[in-house]
């Protein structure tokens, strides 16, 4: 349930925004657009594919230390932690914390030419917006809060995490919540992802990804005819799977993404492999598709093996299969009466902004699935061409977006301290 009605939340935001240290933080954001853009350009010049973020992690740890955050460190998988402790609590306190995070990784392979170009307030480079904007915003907010000497009622963890994109499968934030002592203290989590100040992802789109591998003895297309064929079995399984009924509500999708196998046109292949992507706002629908996937593969392999027994006496072994889950992002949502959402609406009202609530797959999936108040939002500015080499970011109106994040974060630390 919401802790405060909207009018009360608005009055609390108005009071918060009037405080001298908060004005000083706003002034820092207003006075340092070039520094923020310089950070962003330097960041995106460093390759950071999933599982290859080490150089960016080191760069970010150095920036967190320069900004004056406490207990800066890189954890065992590459997440960068920096703390802004509560004003009246001992460093060893185990009180509530709020997490403000942004992912370091990009979708681009390590050998992608980056060459960031800055023209006035516009940055052009792969990853400039997703998530150069979020990481630069995270560093700007840390610097503004430290420089302005804002006193926090609850500790704030700044997290530059790895593994959000693609096969990273949210591994950075997933790792954070696997650390029981720290995870048990998290009261709320705000994710900075990309540009903008007019939307928030509050409904987490769930996804499960699978890799199917069917193997067999293989052989010559003529002399070993009748040996079960992995490609044929896989094709049969995929054809059945593609006919699985999908509901419009809750919206559910199934994609046959890749298929590989074989060595030559006149060889019976020894293996065939495919990858599958299933998405839904419903965990039950994802489970239903997982069952359908297993059934289609099992039935296709069984049919191929039975057919081979009746047509061949070569004594070669039958087909076998393996299904590996290679991605699992839980579906969840932020309740409509959440204090975090009510506070965001109050911040919007104060700043003259309007937030559209959206569905998406972000680092917020993990805390939301654990019933921790969380959302993903832009760090201001504008961007386009995400996940392409023509990606760009404009810092126009970045300041308004960062003020929005700053007020929301400070208000939620007050709420967290009362829990």
C-alpha positions as CSV (number, residue, x, y, z in Angstrom):
1,X,0.0,0.0,0.0
2,X,1.1,3.6,-0.6
3,X,2.4,5.2,2.6
4,X,1.3,8.7,1.7
5,X,-1.6,10.1,-0.4
6,X,-0.5,12.1,-3.5
7,X,-1.2,15.5,-1.9
8,X,1.0,14.6,1.1
9,X,3.7,13.2,-1.2
10,X,3.6,16.4,-3.2
11,X,4.0,18.5,-0.1
12,X,6.9,16.4,0.9
13,X,8.6,16.8,-2.5
14,X,8.0,20.6,-2.3
15,X,9.6,20.7,1.2
16,X,12.5,18.6,0.0
17,X,13.2,20.7,-3.1
18,X,13.3,23.8,-1.0
19,X,16.2,22.6,1.1
20,X,19.5,24.4,0.6
21,X,21.6,21.3,0.0
22,X,19.1,20.1,-2.7
23,X,19.4,23.5,-4.3
24,X,23.1,23.1,-4.3
25,X,22.8,19.7,-5.9
26,X,20.6,21.2,-8.6
27,X,23.2,24.0,-9.1
28,X,25.9,21.4,-9.6
29,X,23.9,19.7,-12.3
30,X,23.2,23.0,-14.0
31,X,26.8,24.1,-13.9
32,X,28.5,20.9,-15.1
33,X,27.0,19.8,-18.5
34,X,30.4,19.7,-20.2
35,X,31.9,17.5,-17.4
36,X,29.0,15.1,-17.6
37,X,29.3,14.9,-21.4
38,X,33.1,14.4,-21.2
39,X,32.5,11.5,-18.8
40,X,30.0,10.0,-21.2
41,X,32.3,10.3,-24.2
42,X,35.2,8.7,-22.3
43,X,33.0,5.9,-21.1
44,X,31.6,4.9,-24.5
45,X,35.1,4.8,-25.9
46,X,35.7,1.7,-23.8
47,X,34.4,-1.6,-25.2
48,X,32.0,-3.4,-22.8
49,X,30.2,-6.4,-24.4
50,X,28.5,-8.7,-22.0
51,X,31.1,-10.7,-20.0
52,X,33.8,-8.2,-21.2
53,X,33.1,-5.1,-19.1
54,X,36.3,-5.2,-17.0
55,X,37.9,-2.1,-18.4
56,X,34.7,-0.1,-17.9
57,X,34.3,-1.4,-14.4
58,X,37.8,-0.2,-13.6
59,X,37.1,3.2,-15.2
60,X,33.9,3.6,-13.2
61,X,35.5,2.6,-9.9
62,X,38.1,5.4,-10.4
63,X,35.3,7.9,-11.1
64,X,33.3,6.9,-8.0
65,X,36.4,7.3,-5.9
66,X,37.1,10.8,-7.4
67,X,33.5,11.7,-6.7
68,X,33.9,11.0,-3.0
69,X,31.8,7.9,-2.6
70,X,32.6,5.5,0.3
71,X,33.6,1.8,0.2
72,X,34.1,1.9,-3.6
73,X,34.9,-1.6,-4.8
74,X,34.4,-4.0,-7.7
75,X,32.8,-7.3,-6.8
76,X,33.6,-10.7,-8.1
77,X,31.6,-10.4,-11.3
78,X,32.5,-6.8,-12.1
79,X,29.8,-4.7,-10.5
80,X,31.1,-1.4,-9.2
81,X,29.7,-0.4,-5.7
82,X,30.0,3.1,-4.1
83,X,28.1,4.2,-1.0
84,X,26.7,7.5,0.2
85,X,26.1,6.6,3.8
86,X,23.2,7.8,6.0
87,X,24.1,11.0,7.9
88,X,23.3,9.8,11.4
89,X,24.2,6.1,11.2
90,X,27.5,4.4,12.0
91,X,29.3,2.9,8.9
92,X,28.6,-0.6,10.2
93,X,24.9,0.0,10.3
94,X,22.6,-2.6,8.9
95,X,19.8,-0.3,8.2
96,X,17.8,0.0,5.0
97,X,19.4,1.1,1.8
98,X,18.2,2.4,-1.6
99,X,19.9,1.3,-4.8
100,X,20.5,3.6,-7.7
101,X,22.0,1.7,-10.6
102,X,22.9,1.8,-14.3
103,X,24.3,-1.0,-16.5
104,X,27.8,-0.8,-17.9
105,X,27.5,-3.3,-20.8
106,X,26.5,-2.7,-24.4
107,X,25.2,-5.1,-27.1
108,X,28.3,-4.5,-29.3
109,X,31.2,-7.0,-29.7
110,X,34.6,-6.0,-28.3
111,X,36.0,-5.3,-31.8
112,X,33.3,-2.8,-32.8
113,X,34.8,0.6,-33.8
114,X,33.5,3.1,-31.3
115,X,35.2,6.5,-32.0
116,X,32.8,8.7,-30.1
117,X,32.1,12.1,-31.7
118,X,30.9,15.1,-29.7
119,X,29.3,18.1,-31.4
120,X,27.9,20.7,-29.0
121,X,25.4,18.7,-26.9
122,X,25.3,15.6,-29.1
123,X,27.3,12.5,-28.8
124,X,27.4,9.9,-31.6
125,X,28.8,6.4,-30.8
126,X,27.6,2.8,-30.3
127,X,26.2,2.7,-26.8
128,X,26.0,6.5,-26.5
129,X,22.5,6.4,-25.1
130,X,22.1,2.7,-24.0
131,X,23.6,3.0,-21.6
132,X,26.1,5.8,-21.8
133,X,23.3,8.2,-20.7
134,X,22.4,6.1,-17.7
135,X,26.0,5.6,-16.5
136,X,26.9,9.3,-17.0
137,X,23.7,10.3,-15.1
138,X,24.6,7.9,-12.3
139,X,28.1,9.5,-11.9
140,X,26.6,13.0,-12.2
141,X,24.1,12.4,-9.4
142,X,26.8,10.9,-7.2
143,X,29.0,14.0,-7.7
144,X,26.1,16.4,-7.2
145,X,25.0,14.8,-3.9
146,X,28.6,14.6,-2.5
147,X,29.5,18.1,-3.5
148,X,26.3,19.6,-2.1
149,X,26.6,17.7,1.2
150,X,23.1,16.4,1.2
151,X,22.4,14.5,4.4
152,X,20.6,11.2,3.7
153,X,18.3,9.5,6.2
154,X,19.1,6.1,4.7
155,X,22.2,4.9,2.9
156,X,22.3,5.1,-0.9
157,X,24.2,2.5,-3.0
158,X,25.4,3.6,-6.4
159,X,25.8,0.5,-8.5
160,X,27.3,0.4,-12.0
161,X,26.5,-3.2,-12.9
162,X,27.5,-5.6,-15.6
163,X,25.4,-8.1,-17.6
164,X,22.1,-6.4,-18.5
165,X,22.1,-6.9,-22.2
166,X,21.4,-10.0,-24.2
167,X,23.1,-13.1,-22.9
168,X,24.2,-11.2,-19.8
169,X,20.7,-12.1,-18.6
170,X,20.7,-9.4,-15.8
171,X,23.6,-11.2,-14.1
172,X,24.9,-8.1,-12.4
173,X,21.7,-7.2,-10.6
174,X,20.9,-10.9,-10.1
175,X,24.3,-11.2,-8.3
176,X,23.5,-8.2,-6.1
177,X,20.3,-9.8,-4.9
178,X,22.1,-13.1,-4.3
179,X,24.2,-11.5,-1.5
180,X,21.8,-12.2,1.3
181,X,23.2,-9.7,3.9
182,X,23.1,-6.8,1.5
183,X,20.0,-7.8,-0.4
184,X,18.0,-8.1,2.8
185,X,18.5,-4.4,3.4
186,X,17.3,-3.0,0.1
187,X,14.1,-1.0,0.5
188,X,13.8,0.3,-3.1
189,X,15.7,0.2,-6.4
190,X,15.8,2.9,-9.1
191,X,17.4,1.9,-12.5
192,X,18.8,4.4,-14.9
193,X,18.6,3.1,-18.5
194,X,18.9,5.3,-21.5
195,X,17.6,8.8,-22.1
196,X,14.3,10.6,-21.4
197,X,12.3,12.2,-18.6
198,X,8.8,11.2,-19.7
199,X,8.4,7.5,-19.0
200,X,9.1,4.7,-16.4
201,X,9.2,1.0,-16.8
202,X,7.0,-0.4,-14.0
203,X,5.9,-3.7,-15.6
204,X,8.7,-6.2,-16.1
205,X,8.4,-8.2,-19.3
206,X,9.4,-11.8,-18.5
207,X,11.5,-13.8,-21.0
208,X,13.0,-17.3,-21.1
209,X,15.5,-18.4,-23.7
210,X,16.5,-21.9,-24.6
211,X,19.1,-23.7,-26.7
212,X,18.1,-27.0,-28.2
213,X,20.8,-29.5,-29.2
214,X,20.0,-32.8,-31.0
215,X,22.9,-35.1,-31.7
216,X,23.3,-38.4,-33.5
217,X,25.9,-40.7,-35.1
218,X,25.9,-38.9,-38.5
219,X,27.2,-40.5,-41.7
220,X,27.2,-40.6,-45.5
221,X,24.0,-39.5,-47.1
222,X,23.9,-42.6,-49.3
223,X,25.7,-45.5,-47.6
224,X,24.3,-44.6,-44.1
225,X,20.8,-43.8,-45.3
226,X,18.3,-44.5,-42.6
227,X,20.5,-43.1,-39.8
228,X,18.3,-40.7,-37.9
229,X,18.9,-37.1,-38.9
230,X,19.2,-34.4,-36.2
231,X,18.3,-31.6,-38.6
232,X,15.1,-33.4,-39.7
233,X,14.1,-34.0,-36.0
234,X,14.9,-30.5,-35.0
235,X,12.9,-29.1,-38.0
236,X,9.9,-31.3,-37.0
237,X,10.1,-30.1,-33.4
238,X,10.3,-26.4,-34.4
239,X,7.4,-26.8,-36.8
240,X,5.2,-28.2,-34.1
241,X,6.4,-25.5,-31.6
242,X,5.6,-22.7,-34.0
243,X,2.0,-23.8,-34.0
244,X,1.6,-23.3,-30.2
245,X,-1.4,-21.0,-29.6
246,X,-0.4,-17.7,-28.1
247,X,-2.9,-15.4,-26.2
248,X,-3.3,-11.7,-27.0
249,X,-3.8,-11.1,-23.3
250,X,-1.5,-11.5,-21.4
251,X,0.6,-10.7,-24.5
252,X,2.9,-13.6,-25.2
253,X,5.4,-14.2,-28.0
254,X,7.5,-17.1,-29.2
255,X,10.5,-16.6,-31.6
256,X,12.5,-19.3,-33.3
257,X,15.8,-17.3,-33.3
258,X,18.6,-19.3,-34.8
259,X,19.2,-22.7,-36.3
260,X,22.6,-24.4,-37.1
261,X,23.8,-27.8,-38.1
262,X,25.4,-30.1,-40.6
263,X,28.8,-30.0,-42.4
264,X,27.9,-30.7,-46.1
265,X,25.0,-31.4,-48.4
266,X,26.0,-35.1,-48.7
267,X,26.5,-35.8,-45.0
268,X,24.0,-36.8,-42.4
269,X,24.7,-34.3,-39.7
270,X,26.0,-35.2,-36.3
271,X,24.2,-32.3,-34.6
272,X,21.6,-29.6,-35.0
273,X,21.1,-26.6,-32.7
274,X,18.4,-23.9,-32.3
275,X,17.7,-21.0,-30.0
276,X,14.3,-20.0,-28.8
277,X,13.0,-16.8,-27.2
278,X,9.7,-16.7,-25.2
279,X,8.3,-13.5,-23.7
280,X,5.2,-12.7,-21.7
281,X,3.9,-10.5,-18.9
282,X,2.7,-13.8,-17.3
283,X,4.9,-16.3,-15.6
284,X,2.2,-18.9,-16.2
285,X,2.4,-18.4,-19.9
286,X,6.2,-18.7,-19.9
287,X,5.8,-22.0,-18.0
288,X,3.3,-23.2,-20.6
289,X,5.7,-22.5,-23.4
290,X,8.5,-24.3,-21.7
291,X,6.3,-27.4,-21.4
292,X,5.4,-27.1,-25.1
293,X,9.0,-26.8,-26.0
294,X,10.1,-29.9,-24.1
295,X,7.2,-31.9,-25.5
296,X,7.8,-31.0,-29.1
297,X,11.5,-31.9,-28.9
298,X,10.9,-35.1,-27.0
299,X,8.2,-36.3,-29.4
300,X,10.2,-35.4,-32.6
301,X,13.3,-37.3,-31.4
302,X,11.2,-40.3,-30.4
303,X,9.5,-40.3,-33.8
304,X,12.9,-40.1,-35.6
305,X,14.4,-42.9,-33.6
306,X,11.4,-45.2,-34.1
307,X,11.4,-44.5,-37.9
308,X,15.2,-45.2,-38.0
309,X,14.7,-48.6,-36.4
310,X,12.2,-49.6,-39.0
311,X,14.3,-48.5,-42.0
312,X,17.9,-49.2,-41.1
313,X,19.8,-52.2,-39.7
314,X,23.2,-50.5,-39.5
315,X,23.2,-50.6,-35.7
316,X,24.1,-47.0,-35.2
317,X,23.0,-45.3,-32.1
318,X,19.8,-43.2,-31.9
319,X,19.4,-39.4,-31.5
320,X,19.7,-37.8,-28.2
321,X,18.8,-34.2,-27.1
322,X,19.5,-31.6,-24.5
323,X,17.6,-28.4,-23.8
324,X,19.5,-25.7,-21.9
325,X,18.0,-22.6,-20.5
326,X,20.2,-19.7,-21.5
327,X,18.1,-16.8,-20.3
328,X,15.5,-16.2,-17.6
329,X,14.1,-12.8,-16.9
330,X,11.2,-12.9,-14.4
331,X,7.8,-11.2,-15.1
332,X,6.6,-8.9,-12.4
333,X,5.0,-5.4,-11.9
334,X,5.1,-2.4,-9.6
335,X,1.8,-2.2,-7.8
336,X,-0.3,0.9,-8.8
337,X,-0.5,2.0,-5.1
338,X,3.3,1.7,-4.5
339,X,4.9,4.6,-2.6
340,X,7.6,4.6,-5.2
341,X,5.1,5.3,-8.0
342,X,3.1,7.8,-6.0
343,X,6.4,9.7,-5.2
344,X,7.3,9.7,-8.9
345,X,4.0,11.3,-9.7
346,X,4.5,13.9,-7.0
347,X,8.0,14.7,-8.4
348,X,6.5,15.1,-11.9
349,X,3.9,17.5,-10.6
350,X,6.6,19.6,-8.9
351,X,8.7,19.7,-12.1
352,X,5.9,20.0,-14.5
353,X,6.6,16.7,-16.1
354,X,4.4,13.7,-17.1
355,X,5.4,10.1,-16.9
356,X,4.0,7.3,-19.1
357,X,4.2,3.9,-17.5
358,X,5.6,1.2,-19.8
359,X,6.4,-2.4,-20.2
360,X,10.0,-3.5,-20.7
361,X,12.8,-5.9,-19.8
362,X,15.4,-4.1,-17.6
363,X,17.5,-4.6,-14.5
364,X,14.3,-3.8,-12.5
365,X,12.9,-7.2,-13.4
366,X,14.9,-8.8,-10.6
367,X,13.9,-6.6,-7.6
368,X,10.3,-6.4,-8.9
369,X,10.2,-10.2,-8.9
370,X,11.3,-10.2,-5.3
371,X,8.5,-7.7,-4.4
372,X,11.0,-4.9,-3.8
373,X,9.7,-1.5,-5.1
374,X,11.6,-0.8,-8.3
375,X,11.4,1.0,-11.7
376,X,13.5,1.8,-14.6
377,X,13.7,5.4,-15.9
378,X,15.7,7.5,-18.3
379,X,18.5,9.9,-17.2
380,X,17.3,12.8,-19.2
381,X,18.1,14.1,-22.7
382,X,17.2,12.5,-25.9
383,X,18.5,9.5,-27.9
384,X,18.1,7.3,-30.9
385,X,19.5,4.4,-32.9
386,X,19.8,2.2,-29.9
387,X,21.7,-1.1,-30.5
388,X,23.0,0.2,-33.8
389,X,26.3,1.7,-34.8
390,X,24.5,5.0,-35.6
391,X,23.4,5.4,-32.0
392,X,23.3,9.0,-30.7
393,X,22.5,11.0,-27.6
394,X,21.6,14.7,-27.1
395,X,22.0,16.3,-23.7
396,X,19.2,18.7,-24.4
397,X,17.0,18.8,-21.2
398,X,19.3,16.3,-19.5
399,X,19.2,18.6,-16.4
400,X,15.4,18.2,-16.0
401,X,15.7,14.4,-16.2
402,X,18.5,14.3,-13.6
403,X,16.5,16.6,-11.2
404,X,13.6,14.2,-11.6
405,X,15.8,11.2,-10.6
406,X,17.5,13.2,-7.8
407,X,14.2,14.3,-6.1
408,X,12.7,10.8,-6.4
409,X,15.9,9.2,-4.9
410,X,16.0,11.6,-2.0
411,X,12.3,11.2,-1.2
412,X,12.6,7.4,-1.3
413,X,15.5,7.4,1.1
414,X,13.3,9.3,3.5
415,X,10.6,6.7,3.1
416,X,13.1,3.9,3.5
417,X,14.4,5.3,6.7
418,X,10.8,5.1,8.1
419,X,10.4,1.4,7.3
